Amino acid sequence: MIDQVKASGRLMAESVARLLARTGAHPNHVTIAAMLLNAGVGVIIALGHVQLGGVLVLVVALIDTLDGALARVTQKSSTFGAFLDSTLDRYSEGFILLGLLFHLSAGGDRLGVALCFVVLLGSLMVSYTRARAEGLGMKCEVGVAPRPERVAILSIGLIVGWTMPALAILAVLTHLTALQRILHVLKLGKNE
C-alpha cells in the first residue's frame, strides 16, 4: 500500500516536473527555492500563524519533491544535486523548527522549546546515521520516521492545533529511528 502511494506520488511529481522542464528550470534551482520557501514558512510560524504554517509546510514539501522528479525527467541527475538536496533539507527542517521555537518561546513555553530542540537533534541524527552508514558503503534507509513522515506529523499537528503532541511524538520517533539505524549498521557490520 505504501509503495503504491509512493509510486503514484512519483508519477504525479514527474508529470508536474515535465511542465516545469519547459520553463528551463534546473533541479538545483527547485532545491534552493524549496529551502527558501521553508525559511519563509519558519518566519510565518514564528509570527504566530501556526495553522497557516502547517498548511504551508505540506505545500512546500510537495514542491520539494519536484527537484528529484525534474532531475529524472530532464536527465540532469547528479551527485552534487543529491548532496545539495539532502543538505538543504536539513536547513529546511531547521528553519521550520526554529520558527516554532521562536513562537513557543514568545509564549514562555519552556517544554515546547525543549521539545523543538530534541526533535531537531533527532532529525539531524536520523539523517546523519544514514549518511554515515552510506559513507561506509552500507544501505541504511530503515526506521519509523524518515523525513516525509516527520513532515506529515509536524504539519498535521500544527494544522489541527496539536503542536505539543506532534513534537512529543517526533521527539520519540526521531531518536527511535536513529537507534534503528544504529542497530541496522551494527547488524550489517557483524555480517562482514
Contacts in CASP RR format, 6 or more apart in sequence:
PFRMAT RR
TARGET T0000
AUTHOR 0000-0000-0000
METHOD contacts of the structure
MODEL  1
MIDQVKASGRLMAESVARLLARTGAHPNHVTIAAMLLNAGVGVIIALGHV
QLGGVLVLVVALIDTLDGALARVTQKSSTFGAFLDSTLDRYSEGFILLGL
LFHLSAGGDRLGVALCFVVLLGSLMVSYTRARAEGLGMKCEVGVAPRPER
VAILSIGLIVGWTMPALAILAVLTHLTALQRILHVLKLGKNE
9 65 0 8 1.000
10 69 0 8 1.000
13 65 0 8 1.000
13 66 0 8 1.000
13 68 0 8 1.000
13 69 0 8 1.000
14 69 0 8 1.000
14 72 0 8 1.000
14 73 0 8 1.000
16 66 0 8 1.000
16 69 0 8 1.000
17 66 0 8 1.000
17 68 0 8 1.000
17 69 0 8 1.000
17 70 0 8 1.000
17 72 0 8 1.000
17 73 0 8 1.000
17 74 0 8 1.000
18 73 0 8 1.000
20 30 0 8 1.000
20 66 0 8 1.000
20 70 0 8 1.000
21 70 0 8 1.000
21 73 0 8 1.000
21 74 0 8 1.000
25 70 0 8 1.000
26 70 0 8 1.000
26 76 0 8 1.000
27 67 0 8 1.000
27 68 0 8 1.000
27 70 0 8 1.000
27 71 0 8 1.000
27 74 0 8 1.000
27 76 0 8 1.000
27 77 0 8 1.000
27 81 0 8 1.000
28 67 0 8 1.000
28 80 0 8 1.000
28 81 0 8 1.000
28 84 0 8 1.000
30 63 0 8 1.000
30 64 0 8 1.000
30 66 0 8 1.000
30 67 0 8 1.000
30 68 0 8 1.000
30 70 0 8 1.000
31 64 0 8 1.000
31 67 0 8 1.000
31 81 0 8 1.000
31 84 0 8 1.000
31 85 0 8 1.000
31 88 0 8 1.000
32 84 0 8 1.000
32 88 0 8 1.000
33 63 0 8 1.000
34 60 0 8 1.000
34 63 0 8 1.000
34 64 0 8 1.000
34 66 0 8 1.000
34 67 0 8 1.000
34 88 0 8 1.000
34 92 0 8 1.000
35 88 0 8 1.000
35 89 0 8 1.000
35 91 0 8 1.000
35 92 0 8 1.000
35 95 0 8 1.000
37 56 0 8 1.000
37 60 0 8 1.000
37 63 0 8 1.000
38 57 0 8 1.000
38 60 0 8 1.000
38 64 0 8 1.000
38 91 0 8 1.000
38 92 0 8 1.000
38 93 0 8 1.000
38 95 0 8 1.000
38 96 0 8 1.000
39 91 0 8 1.000
39 92 0 8 1.000
39 95 0 8 1.000
40 95 0 8 1.000
41 53 0 8 1.000
41 54 0 8 1.000
41 56 0 8 1.000
41 57 0 8 1.000
41 60 0 8 1.000
41 95 0 8 1.000
41 96 0 8 1.000
42 53 0 8 1.000
42 95 0 8 1.000
42 96 0 8 1.000
42 98 0 8 1.000
42 99 0 8 1.000
42 100 0 8 1.000
43 99 0 8 1.000
44 52 0 8 1.000
44 53 0 8 1.000
44 56 0 8 1.000
45 53 0 8 1.000
45 54 0 8 1.000
45 96 0 8 1.000
45 99 0 8 1.000
45 100 0 8 1.000
45 102 0 8 1.000
45 103 0 8 1.000
45 158 0 8 1.000
46 98 0 8 1.000
46 99 0 8 1.000
46 100 0 8 1.000
46 102 0 8 1.000
46 103 0 8 1.000
47 103 0 8 1.000
48 103 0 8 1.000
48 106 0 8 1.000
50 100 0 8 1.000
50 103 0 8 1.000
50 158 0 8 1.000
50 161 0 8 1.000
50 163 0 8 1.000
51 158 0 8 1.000
51 159 0 8 1.000
51 161 0 8 1.000
53 155 0 8 1.000
53 158 0 8 1.000
54 154 0 8 1.000
54 155 0 8 1.000
54 157 0 8 1.000
54 158 0 8 1.000
54 159 0 8 1.000
55 155 0 8 1.000
55 159 0 8 1.000
57 96 0 8 1.000
57 151 0 8 1.000
57 154 0 8 1.000
57 155 0 8 1.000
57 158 0 8 1.000
58 151 0 8 1.000
58 152 0 8 1.000
58 155 0 8 1.000
60 92 0 8 1.000
61 148 0 8 1.000
61 151 0 8 1.000
61 155 0 8 1.000
64 89 0 8 1.000
64 92 0 8 1.000
67 81 0 8 1.000
67 85 0 8 1.000
68 77 0 8 1.000
68 85 0 8 1.000
70 76 0 8 1.000
71 77 0 8 1.000
71 78 0 8 1.000
71 81 0 8 1.000
86 127 0 8 1.000
86 131 0 8 1.000
89 127 0 8 1.000
89 147 0 8 1.000
90 123 0 8 1.000
90 124 0 8 1.000
90 127 0 8 1.000
93 120 0 8 1.000
93 123 0 8 1.000
93 147 0 8 1.000
93 150 0 8 1.000
94 120 0 8 1.000
94 123 0 8 1.000
96 154 0 8 1.000
97 116 0 8 1.000
97 119 0 8 1.000
97 120 0 8 1.000
97 123 0 8 1.000
98 116 0 8 1.000
100 116 0 8 1.000
100 158 0 8 1.000
100 163 0 8 1.000
100 167 0 8 1.000
101 112 0 8 1.000
101 113 0 8 1.000
101 116 0 8 1.000
101 117 0 8 1.000
104 112 0 8 1.000
104 113 0 8 1.000
104 116 0 8 1.000
104 163 0 8 1.000
105 113 0 8 1.000
111 164 0 8 1.000
112 164 0 8 1.000
112 167 0 8 1.000
115 164 0 8 1.000
115 167 0 8 1.000
115 168 0 8 1.000
115 170 0 8 1.000
115 171 0 8 1.000
116 167 0 8 1.000
118 171 0 8 1.000
118 174 0 8 1.000
118 175 0 8 1.000
119 167 0 8 1.000
119 170 0 8 1.000
119 171 0 8 1.000
119 174 0 8 1.000
121 174 0 8 1.000
122 171 0 8 1.000
122 174 0 8 1.000
122 175 0 8 1.000
122 177 0 8 1.000
122 178 0 8 1.000
123 147 0 8 1.000
123 150 0 8 1.000
123 170 0 8 1.000
123 174 0 8 1.000
125 174 0 8 1.000
125 175 0 8 1.000
125 178 0 8 1.000
126 145 0 8 1.000
126 146 0 8 1.000
126 147 0 8 1.000
126 150 0 8 1.000
126 174 0 8 1.000
126 177 0 8 1.000
126 178 0 8 1.000
126 181 0 8 1.000
127 147 0 8 1.000
128 178 0 8 1.000
129 140 0 8 1.000
129 178 0 8 1.000
129 181 0 8 1.000
129 182 0 8 1.000
129 185 0 8 1.000
130 140 0 8 1.000
130 141 0 8 1.000
130 181 0 8 1.000
133 139 0 8 1.000
133 140 0 8 1.000
133 181 0 8 1.000
133 184 0 8 1.000
133 185 0 8 1.000
133 188 0 8 1.000
134 140 0 8 1.000
136 185 0 8 1.000
138 185 0 8 1.000
138 188 0 8 1.000
138 189 0 8 1.000
140 181 0 8 1.000
140 184 0 8 1.000
140 185 0 8 1.000
142 180 0 8 1.000
142 181 0 8 1.000
142 184 0 8 1.000
143 176 0 8 1.000
143 177 0 8 1.000
143 180 0 8 1.000
143 181 0 8 1.000
144 173 0 8 1.000
144 176 0 8 1.000
144 177 0 8 1.000
144 180 0 8 1.000
145 153 0 8 1.000
145 170 0 8 1.000
145 173 0 8 1.000
145 174 0 8 1.000
145 176 0 8 1.000
145 177 0 8 1.000
146 177 0 8 1.000
149 173 0 8 1.000
150 170 0 8 1.000
150 173 0 8 1.000
150 174 0 8 1.000
153 166 0 8 1.000
153 169 0 8 1.000
153 170 0 8 1.000
153 173 0 8 1.000
154 166 0 8 1.000
154 167 0 8 1.000
154 170 0 8 1.000
156 162 0 8 1.000
156 166 0 8 1.000
157 163 0 8 1.000
157 165 0 8 1.000
157 166 0 8 1.000
158 166 0 8 1.000
END
